[in-house]
Amino acid sequence: MYAMKTAGNADIPVLPVTRRFDPRKHRRITGLFDLWLEPGPRGGLVLPARPDRLLTPRSIADLVRRSGEAANDVRILTDDGARHSGLLSEVAGLLAHDVLVGPDGAVIRHHAGRDGTGPLHAVPLDRASHRPKDWLVIQPPDLATPLPGWFTVDRGLVHPRKGVVGLPLRGGLVLATRADFVTRRATAHQLGTASGGLVTVAVTARAGGFLVGDYGGTQRVYSGGQLAALLGDLPLYGSDLRLWLTWPSDLDEQHVLAAQALALAETTGATVWTPPPGGGAELIDGQRDLRALDHAGEPVEWHAYRPRFATGPPVLRTTPDGLLVPASERPGVVLRAWSRPDRSPVAEAAPPADVRVLVPRGGDTALPLPDGPHAGPLEPHQEASDLHAFRATLRMLRAPDPPRSAPRHQAVPADPPPAPPPKKPPAVSLAPFPRPPLVVEGRRAPAYGPAWLPPRQYVNADEFEAFVVTPGGAWSVADGIPSAELFVVAFLDPKSVPPGSHLLRVRIGPGGAIPMAALRAHVPARLQHLRGLHEAYLLPAGRLNQVSTMDRFQVEGPGELVPAGESDGVSLRIRCTSSAHSLAGLPNDVRRWPTSGTRRAYALVPATRVPLPRGWLRLYRQPPPVQVGRLLLDLRVPRDRAIDVWSTADALAPLTRVRSQVERLRMARVELILGSRSYGRVRVRHAYAVDAGRWRRVRQLERGPLPAVLPWLQSSSPI
């Protein structure tokens, strides 16, 4: 939680004239949703019209979403708002936007202004001193940073910022829009300072240019020259500029963007480094640095756009991990010498010139040599046998293996003639499919599937065809497309997919697809990249019965498809995969537990030295029966850290085109599961061991996180 302050405002005197808060005379601020709440009887927050109904974080978030302003920041108008910072922090996390509240000890009043007419500003006023106090900005817990928010707060007033949306970056700048401001702010704070004077600019690529937003809520695409003018305050001439962006998938847009990157280099006089076309830059967890990835997610070299007058080789290079480092940092090859047991002289061979010889000091070193040999030139007291053995080893490694000849009495069989390569079907060129007409669905239309997709979306009014990216190899349409999401993305243009991909042509009935360009929903942070897809459509799991498969292709080149077989026209399915993005064969959209606060749960773990399972741990709502060789842990689980299996099964039951492991888990009577990523957030309150056929509480237990307490329990005698 951070309170950002800006320069003073002359409209507010030291002791302003204020009035009692009146919702009828309240002044609205563009881009800020005001919610008037009051303290409840049990310490929570309630609506003034419903004082008997205590609000939860989810119910407050639902109020904001139903208002149609889920894309804006939220200001809670209530006295002593900071007392509810825990509850409102969860609201910020659910909405992925900042929440503004008044500080503790302040009441919400209306500033009368100079003439006392017109709409009035809401101001937090200190009860004791009657002076205005700043609003506190609560950022989403998982995306919280010390960086400023969308608005400025100054002596009780909230003002919209003006100009281009730019956030400070260590050694650079982040250019954001209203849609990605919160996520851009969080990732900008995680990036460290680059070495060698490298300047980094984070920007979104859109329509062959650079997307730049302003605090008025609008956005436009800048050319390379316009972006250079915008970055005029940065020391770019003669330096290196790294662009933190993701390339579009459309080949035409890639060509235009490459020309704009070159224009940026020519205008600024800097060497512009970008990921290769079709790839993107990714922030590496734990290293606070960026690496370049290709379209398949593999590390790749950064691409340099140099101005015409640049001389000499680039001063930066790419490591095998995709990092951009100074070219002077060359990796060395270190070989360790081994002495022969009898220390007898061997034939001498000169080592290659590019190999640095490391010789251990001291002639009585035992074999094998310890780690960390001393590097340096040979000294007179060092014996030469170690060096002789090392050179002989190099000679043996360089010499090719002699060919093995067959015995004289055995005939050498002739190699069979190579089999002729199979004939490859000719490639076909398909034009992009036409866009279907759109229509807005009613509120009573069937559900889409993902919980973050509200009703009344734009959908296709007529039947149309599109392409879906599928995995290669032995894959069956009947098994379903492996995915951790409850939707499939379809494209109209096959050129939007990189070469080497596998495509499935599908026919989509009316109401089966939602265009990404007209999506009316707050997309989760993990899916923000979908908004940049060109001519893409969302096929939600609840409408896959409208999607039938036709034939399969492999992308050979831009727009060139090689037929790979036909399909039997069955409806498309999704098979939930157990990967790094999903848990226990469940989709990402699951029902979390607990829905608010912290709740008690129980877990059974081995009493011996066995680590926690890598994937997930089963939890119980009630203490399970006694099991010999097990420990019973009484846990405190924070909000949304576990998965409610039975509620998830009920939510997935209407989605008949989705296959998951949720029904198997329910048949096994598994109620709750805890993912391995949440082990550290769960605390052990009590522990019980088996004694005389019953659970007996472990004494002298130090409460703490589950990974820290469990080793102590397994290594000691609990009873």
N, C-alpha and C positions, 0 to 999 in steps of 0.2 A: 504494500500500500504506500503510495507516494503522493505528496502534495506539491504540485509544481507552481511556482510563483513567477510572475513576469513584472514588467515595469509598471509603475503606478498609474492610476487613472484619475484625472482631474475631476471627474463627475462625482466622486465619492469623497465627502469630507471625512475628517477624523472621527467625528461623532455624527453619523448620518441620521437623517430624519426617517424613521421607519414606522410602519403600520402593522397591525395584525395581518397574518397571512390570509388572503382572500382568493380562492381559486378562480373566481369570476373575473378578477382583474390581473391575472397572472400573465406575464410576458413569455411567449414561447421563443426558444432559440433554435435556429435552423440546425438540424443534425443532432439534436438532443431531445430525448423523450423524457418528460417529467412525469413522475409517478408519486402521487400524494398518498402517504401512508401515515398511520398513527401507531404509537406503542400499544401493544396488547396487554391484557390483564396478567398474563403469565410471562411477560418479558419479551415476547416476540413482536411481530408487526402484523397489523390488520388493516383492511380497507375501512375508511370512515363509514361507509354504508353497511359494512358487515363486521361489526366489532366482535362478534362471537366466533368468527372463523379465523384461526391462526394461520398465517401464510407460511408456506415452506419455500425453499429456493426454487423448486420446480414450478410451483404455482405462480410465483412472481415472474419467472421467465415466461410462463404461458401467457400471463397478462400482457407482457411486452410483445410477444409474437402475435397475439390476436389483434393487437392494435395496428399491425402492419408496419411497425417501425423497428423490427428486429435488427436492421442494418445500422442503427444509430446507437450512440452512447446513451446511458440511462442516468438520470439524476433522481435520487430518492429524496423527496421533500418530507422530512420528519425530524423532530427534535432529537438531539443526542444521537445522530445517525451512526457515529463511530462505534457506539456500543453494540451495534449489530453487524460489525465488520466481518465476522465469521460467516454469518448467513449471506451477506451481500457479496462476499468473495465467491461463494458457490454460484450465486446468480451471474456474476461476471464470467465464471468459467462456463456456465451453460450457454450464455449468449455470445461468448468470445468477443466481448466488448467491455470497455471501461464503465465503471459505475461510480458516480460522484455522490458523496454524502457529506453532511455537515459534521464538524468535529464534536467530540464529547464536551458537554457543558454549553452548547450553543442551541438557540431556538431559531426556527425559520421565520423570518419577518419579510415584509415587502418594503423595498427602498422607495421612498416617495418621490425621489428625483428633485429637480430644481423647481418645477412648477406644480408637482403633485398630480398631473393629469396624464392620461394615457395608460397603457399597460405597465405593470410594475415588475421590477426585478426581484427575484428571491435572493435573500442574503442571510447567511448564518450570523447570528448576533450573540456575543458572549453574554451570559446571564449576569455576571458580576460587573464587568467593565462597560457593557453596552457598546462595545466596539466590534466592527465586522471582523470575521475570521475567514480564513481561506477554506474553500471546499477541499475535501480529501478525495484523491483519485484512487480507486481500488481497481487494479488490473487483474485479468484472469490469472489464477494461481499458476498454471502451467506456462503462461506467457508473460509473467511479470518481469519488468526491468526498471532501472532507474531513469529511463528515457521519458521524455514528456509525452503527454496525450494529445488528442485531437484539438482540445480547447486550451486556452490560457485561463488561469484563475488568479484573480488579483483583488485583494481587499474585499472579498465577499461576492464579487461579480464574476460571471463566466462569459468570456468573449470568444467568438470564433477566430481562429487564426486566419491569416491572409497569405496569398502567394502559393508557390509550388510546395507540395508536400515533400519535405526533405528531412531526413533524420541523420544525426551525426553518426558516422562510422569511424572506427579506429583507422585513421589514414585514408578516409574517403567519405562517401555519402551514400545514403539509401534513398531512392526515389520510389514513392509508394502512391497508392490510390486509396480511396475510402474502403474498397472491398478487402484489400490485403494489408491495411495499415497495421493491425495488431500483430499479425504473424511476421510481417517485415520488421517491426520493431523488436520482436523477441529474437529473431535470428541475427539481427544486426548487433545486438548486445553480446551474442555468443562468439562473434568473430574476433580474433586477436589481431594485433598489429603485424603487418607483413614486413618482411626483411627487405633490405636493399632499396628503401624508398618507394616501394610499390604502392600505387594508389588504387583503391578498390571502389567501384561504383556498382551498387545493386540496382537493377532496373528490369522491368518486364518487357519482353519482346512481343510486339503485337502488330500485325498487318504490315510486316516488312520494315518496321521502325521501332522506336522506343516509347513505351507508354508512360506518360507523365500526368499526374493528377494534381489538382489544386484543392485548397481547403474549402472552396465553395462547393465541392462535390462533383465537379466536372473533370473530364480527362480528355487528353488528345494525344495523338501519335506524333513524336518529334523525329525529324530527320537527323542524320549524323551531324550536319552543320548546326542545327538548332540545339542539339544536345551539347555540342562543344561550347556554344554561347552560354548555355545554362551552367556549365561547369567552369566558367571563366575564373572563379575565385580559387580554384585548385591549382597547385603547382604542377602542371602537366607538360609544359614544353621540355622536350628532351628526356622525359622520364618514361615510365611504364605504367599503363592504365589497364587494370584487370576488370572486366565486366562480369558481374555475377548475374547470369541470366540463363534461361532455358530456351533453346532454339525452337521455332515452330516446326511442326511436322510437315507442313506443306512445302514442296520443293520450290515453287515460285516465290513464296515468302522468304525462303532461305537465301535465294539469290539476291533479292532486294535487300535483305538485312546485311548480307556480306558486303554489298556495295556501300551501305550506310556506315558500317564499321570502318571501312577503308576511308570514307569521307571524314569520319570522326578523327582518324589518325592524321589525315592530311591537315585538318583544320587546327587541331591542338598541338601538332608536332610531337606527339607521343606515340610509342608503340602500343597498340591496343591488343590485348590478349583476351581471347574468348574460347570457350569450348568449341569443338568442331561442329560444323553444321549437323543438325539432328540430335545433338547431345545437350548437355547442361552442366552447370556447376553445382556441387553438393558440399554442404558444410559437414566436416568430419567430426563426429562426437569425440570429445576428449582432446583433440588436437587444435581446435580453434582456428582451423585453416580450411581452404577450399581445394577441392580436387575436381578435375575435368572427367566427365563420363560420356561415353557414346550413347547411342540410342538404346543399346541393350543393357546399360548400366555398368559397363566395364570401364576401368580407368584407362584414360587415353591422353595423348599429348595435347597441350594447349596450342591454339592456332594464333599466330602473330600477324597482325596487320600493321605494316611499317610505312611511315611516310617516305616519299620519294627521295628526300635528301638524307635519309638515315645511312650512316656508314658503319662498317664493321659488323661483326656478328652480334646477335642479340645478347644482352647481358643476363638473360634469364633462360632457364631450361626446365624441362618437365622430368620429374622423377618417375620411376616405374609405377608408383602409386597414384600418379596423376596430379602431384603437387607442383607448384611453380616456385622454384628456388633460384638463387643466384647461380650463374654458370660457373663461378669459381669454386663452388662446393662440389668437387668431383669425388665420387666414392672410390675408396682405395681397396685393392685386393690384398688380403692378408693371408699368407700361408704359414703354417706352423711347422718348424723343422723337427724331425724325430731322430734320435740317436740309435745306432745299432747296439744290441746288447754287448757284443764283443769288441765294439769300438774299432773294428778293423777298417783299413782304408778301402774305399771303393772307387770305381772309375769316376772321373770328374766331368761334369757337364755344365756349361754356363747357363744360368737361368735366363728366361726371356727378359727383354729390356723393360717391359711394362709391369713386372712383378716386383714388389717390394719384399726383400728378404728379411725375415725376422729371425735372429739367431739367439738362443738362450745363452745367458752369461753363466759362466761356471762350468767346469768340465765334469763335475760329479753329479750332474742332474740325473735323477732316476727316470726310467721309462714307465708310462708315457710322461711327456713334459706337462707340467701344470698349466692351467689356464692363465692367460695374461703374460705372454712372453715379453722379455725386454727387447725393444727395438733399438737398433743402432749399428754403427760400423763394427767390424771385427777388431778386437784388441789383441795385442801380442800374447797375452796369457790364455786366450781362448784356443781350444783345440780345434783343428781343422776337420776332424772326422765328422762332426755334426754337419758342417757345410758340404762335405763330400757326399754324405748320405742324402742330404736334401737335393743336391744337384742331380744325383743319380735317379732320385725319385721323379724329378721333373723330366729327365730324359726318357724314363720309362713311360710317363704319361703322354709325352709328345709322340712317341714312336707308335705307328699303327700296328694293330694286331696282325701277326702273320696269318696268311690263309691256311686253313686246315685242309690238307689233302686226304683223300680217301685211301684206304689200304689198297695195295697193289692187286690183291685177289678180289677186290670188290669193285664192280663197275659203277661209275658215277651216272646216276639216272639223269636223263635230259629233262630240262624244265618243261612243264606242260605249256602249250601255247596259251597266251592270255585270252580270257573270255571276252568276246566283243561287248562293249558297253551297251547297256539298254538304251533303246531309242527314247529320246526325251520328247514329250509332246510339244508341239510348237506353241510359242507364247502368243497370247491374244492381248489386244489393247482395248480396254473398256473405258468409255467416257464416264464422267461422274453422273450418278443418278440424279434425276430432278428432285427439287425440294417439294415435299408435300404441303398442301394447305393446312393451316393450323386452326384450332378451335379451342376455346376455354371450357374446361369441364365444370360441371356443377359440384356442389358440396357433397352430394349423395353418390358420387361416382365411386366405383370400387377402389380400395386402398392400393397404393403403389408398392408398398413393401418396406423401403427404408423409413425409419422413424423420423428422419429429418426432412422428408418430403411432405409438405402440407397439401391439402386438397386444392382444387381450382388451378391446376397447372395447364399450360398450353400443351396440347397433344396433336398428333396428326389426324386430320379429318378423313383422309383417304388412304388406301393401301399404297405402299411404296416399297422399294427394295434398297438394301444397304449392305455394307460389309462389316463383319465382326472379326476381330483379331482372335485367333485360337492358338493353343500350343501346338508345337510340331511333334513328330514321332507318332508312336502308336496311341492314338487318341480316338475315342468313340463319341459320336454326338449323343448317343443314348446315355452315356455315363454322365454327361454334363460338362460344361466349361469350368475348369478349376478356378475358383475365385474366392476371396475373403469378403467380397462386397455383395450386396443384394441387388445388383444391377449389372448390366453389360453395356459397353459403349459401342456404338455403331457409327460408321463413317459413310458418307456419300461418295467421296472421291478416293479411289485406291491409291492415288499418289500421296495421300496423307500418311501412308504406312511405309516405313523404311524397307529397303530390299532385304530379302531373306525371311520376311514374316509369312505367316500362314493365315489365310483369310477364309471365311465362311460367308457365302452369300445367303442372305435371309430375306424373306418376304414378311413385312410387318403390316398387320391389319390395323384398322382405325382404332385410335386410342392406345396403341401399343408403344409409342415412343414420345419422349419429351425432348425438344430441342434445347441444347445447352445454352444457346444464345438467349433464349427466353425463359430460362429457369427462374422460378419464383420461390426461392428457398435460401436459407442460410446454409451454405455448404460447409461441412466440417473442415477443420484445418488440414487434415490428411488428404483431402480431396480438392483443395483449392486449385491445383494444377489443371483440373478438368475444365475450368472456365476458359483456359487459353486454347482449347482444342478447336480446330477449324472444321466447320460443317459436321459437328458431332451431335449424336442423339443418345439420350439415356433410355435404355430398355429396362425398366424396373422389374423386379422379380414378380410382382403381383400382376404384371401384364404379359409375361412370357408365353401365356397360352395364345396370344395373338401373333407370336413370332414362329414361323416355320422355316426350316432349313431347306436349302436348294442344292448348291454345289460348293466344292472346295477348290482353293487356288493357293499357289505359292508365288510370292512377289519376287520376280526376277530382276526387274529394273523399274525405273520411274514409270508407273502406269502400265507395265507389262506383267501379265499374269499367266502362269503356267497351270493348266487344269490339273487337279490332283484327285479327282474323283467326284462322284455325285452322292447326294444325301437322299434319304428316303422320305423327306418332307415332314419329319416329326417335329414337334414343338421343342423349342430350345429349353435347356435345363442349366442350372447352376449347381456345381458340386463344391461345397465348402471345403477348403483345403486347410490342413494343419501346417502352417508355415509361420514365418516370423511375424506375419500380419494377422494371424488368426490364432485361436486358442481351442484346443481339444476338438478340432473339426467343426467349430462354430463360426458363424460370420462375425464381422466387426460390429454389426448392429445387434447387440444383445441387451437383455434387461439386466441392469446393474443392481447390486445390493450392497449395503442398505441405501435406500433412497434419500435419507437425511441423517445427519448426526453420525454417531458411532454406535455400533451394535455388537452384541456378544455372539460368538460362534465357537465351535469346538473343532479340534483336529486331532487325528491319531497319527503318531510318528513312531518309527522304530526306537526302541530303547538303547540299541547299540549304535556304534559310530557309522551311521548311514546318512549321507547328505540329503537335503531336501530335493524332491523331484525337480527336474529341469523345466518341465512344461507347466504343470499345475498341481495343486493340492486340494484334496476333497475336504470340505467343511461340513459340519453338522450344526443344525439349529438347537438340538438337544443332546445331552451327553450320551454317546453310544454305549452299548454293553461292554463289559470288561473283556479285554483281549490280552492274553499273556504275551509278553515281549514287546508291549506297546506302552507309550506314554500318552496321556490325555492332556492336551493343552487348552486352557481357557483363554481365548483370544479376544482382542478388541479390534474390530474391523472398521476403518473409516468409510465414509460415504463413497459409494460407487467403486470400491476396490475389489469386490467379488462379483461373480456372475450368478444370477438367479436362474438355475437351469430350468425349473418348471415354468416360470413365467416366460422364459425365452421359448420354450416348447409351445406354449399357448400362442405366442406371437407369431411363430413360424408355421403353425398348423395351417392357416389359410393359404400359405405360399406352396402350392402343390408342385411347383416346378423347381423347388430348392431341395437339395439333398444334403443333410447334415447328420452329425452324430448326436443331436440333442435327444432324439427319442430313445436311443440306446442308453444314454446317460439316465434318462428318467426311468426306464425299465430297470436299471441297476439301482434305483432308489437314491441316486445322487441328487441332492438338493442344491448345493452351493459348491462352486469351485473358485479357487484363488489362484490367479496367474502368478508366475514366478517373478514378474516385474513388480508385483505388489508385496512381495515377501517383506521387504524392508520397511513398509509402511504399516504393517500389522504388529501390534505389541502383545506380548505374552503377559497376562495378568496372574494366572495361577497355573500350576502343573500338577498332575496326578500320576502316580505309579501304581502298579498292581501289587497288592499286599493282602494275602489270605483271601483271594477271590473277590476283592472289592477295590474300588479306586480310593487311594489314600493320598491326601494332599502333601506335596513336597514342601518341606520347611526351608527357610532361609533362601528363598528364591529372589534373585534380583530381577525385577521387571525390566523389560526392554524389548527391542525389536526381535522378531522371530529368528532371523539368521544369527543374532548374537547370543540369544539365550539357549538355543537348541544344542550347540556343541557342549556347553557346560552341563546340561542335563544328561547328555549321552556319555560324558566322560566321568561323571561322579556317581556315587551311590545315593539315589534320591531318598530312600527310606532309611 
